[in-house]
Amino acid sequence: MLIYNVTINVDDDVHSSWLSWMKEKHIPEMLATKKFHAAKMCRVLVEEETGGTTYAIQYSTRDRETLDRYYREDAERMRLEGNLKFSGKFVAFRTELEIITEQTL
């Protein structure tokens, strides 16, 4: 299993509207692509010198092939709305994580 992780620092002046958009529109639309079976949104607890609030959104997917299909079929469209709606008000970087082991109590 892989995690597609998007870390985003959002300016304070759009924080509230961005957070609502993420929870109510963007994350549900990401899951609707059927490429991801779960999404987790976390606030990063380290304060940035540049200000804003930082979040990590983790989308779980079955395998590399499914993630590659997301990149080919959906990524550009999914990124476009946020770029248009919040242009210049956030910085994002993306990483891919491979789950090696998961343990619970």
C-alpha positions as semicolon CSV with decimal commas, in nm:
position;residue;x (nm);y (nm);z (nm)
1;M;0,000;0,000;0,000
2;L;0,113;0,355;-0,075
3;I;0,031;0,694;0,071
4;Y;0,015;1,000;-0,151
5;N;0,103;1,279;0,093
6;V;0,034;1,646;0,017
7;T;0,183;1,898;0,262
8;I;0,036;2,247;0,231
9;N;0,110;2,575;0,408
10;V;-0,193;2,806;0,382
11;D;-0,196;3,182;0,437
12;D;-0,397;3,299;0,738
13;D;-0,623;3,528;0,532
14;V;-0,774;3,234;0,337
15;H;-0,731;2,964;0,601
16;S;-1,097;2,929;0,698
17;S;-1,233;2,914;0,343
18;W;-0,950;2,682;0,230
19;L;-1,014;2,442;0,520
20;S;-1,387;2,426;0,444
21;W;-1,316;2,371;0,074
22;M;-1,074;2,089;0,151
23;K;-1,308;1,908;0,389
24;E;-1,632;1,960;0,197
25;K;-1,519;1,953;-0,167
26;H;-1,159;1,861;-0,251
27;I;-1,104;1,555;-0,031
28;P;-1,443;1,404;-0,124
29;E;-1,361;1,463;-0,493
30;M;-1,021;1,294;-0,449
31;L;-1,193;0,990;-0,298
32;A;-1,453;0,997;-0,578
33;T;-1,177;0,927;-0,831
34;K;-1,180;0,573;-0,683
35;K;-0,799;0,581;-0,684
36;F;-0,782;0,626;-0,304
37;H;-0,969;0,433;-0,037
38;A;-0,900;0,663;0,259
39;A;-0,790;1,018;0,335
40;K;-0,649;1,161;0,655
41;M;-0,595;1,533;0,715
42;C;-0,351;1,638;0,987
43;R;-0,243;1,979;1,110
44;V;0,135;2,009;1,143
45;L;0,212;2,129;1,495
46;V;0,536;2,308;1,408
47;E;0,492;2,681;1,352
48;E;0,642;2,808;1,029
49;E;0,864;3,117;1,040
50;T;0,680;3,246;0,735
51;G;0,342;3,215;0,908
52;G;0,030;3,039;0,793
53;T;-0,091;2,697;0,896
54;T;0,051;2,373;0,760
55;Y;-0,142;2,053;0,693
56;A;-0,051;1,707;0,569
57;I;-0,321;1,524;0,376
58;Q;-0,256;1,154;0,330
59;Y;-0,443;0,961;0,063
60;S;-0,412;0,581;0,081
61;T;-0,400;0,378;-0,238
62;R;-0,357;0,009;-0,321
63;D;-0,049;0,013;-0,539
64;R;0,184;0,201;-0,774
65;E;-0,033;0,133;-1,078
66;T;-0,335;0,298;-0,916
67;L;-0,131;0,602;-0,812
68;D;0,015;0,632;-1,161
69;R;-0,340;0,622;-1,304
70;Y;-0,430;0,909;-1,069
71;Y;-0,136;1,112;-1,204
72;R;-0,237;1,041;-1,566
73;E;-0,613;1,074;-1,535
74;D;-0,691;1,312;-1,247
75;A;-0,397;1,503;-1,097
76;E;-0,399;1,804;-1,328
77;R;-0,774;1,856;-1,291
78;M;-0,768;1,806;-0,914
79;R;-0,489;2,060;-0,865
80;L;-0,638;2,320;-1,099
81;E;-0,935;2,430;-0,887
82;G;-0,722;2,491;-0,577
83;N;-0,465;2,679;-0,782
84;L;-0,736;2,902;-0,929
85;K;-0,933;2,949;-0,609
86;F;-0,637;3,013;-0,375
87;S;-0,368;3,133;-0,615
88;G;-0,059;3,266;-0,437
89;K;-0,209;3,184;-0,095
90;F;-0,053;2,844;-0,037
91;V;0,260;2,642;-0,096
92;A;0,236;2,266;-0,149
93;F;0,472;1,977;-0,193
94;R;0,393;1,615;-0,255
95;T;0,561;1,294;-0,146
96;E;0,491;0,926;-0,191
97;L;0,522;0,693;0,106
98;E;0,538;0,317;0,103
99;I;0,388;0,146;0,406
100;I;0,632;-0,115;0,530
101;T;0,447;-0,222;0,843
102;E;0,145;-0,103;1,037
103;Q;0,090;-0,204;1,398
104;T;-0,197;-0,132;1,629
105;L;-0,290;-0,229;1,983
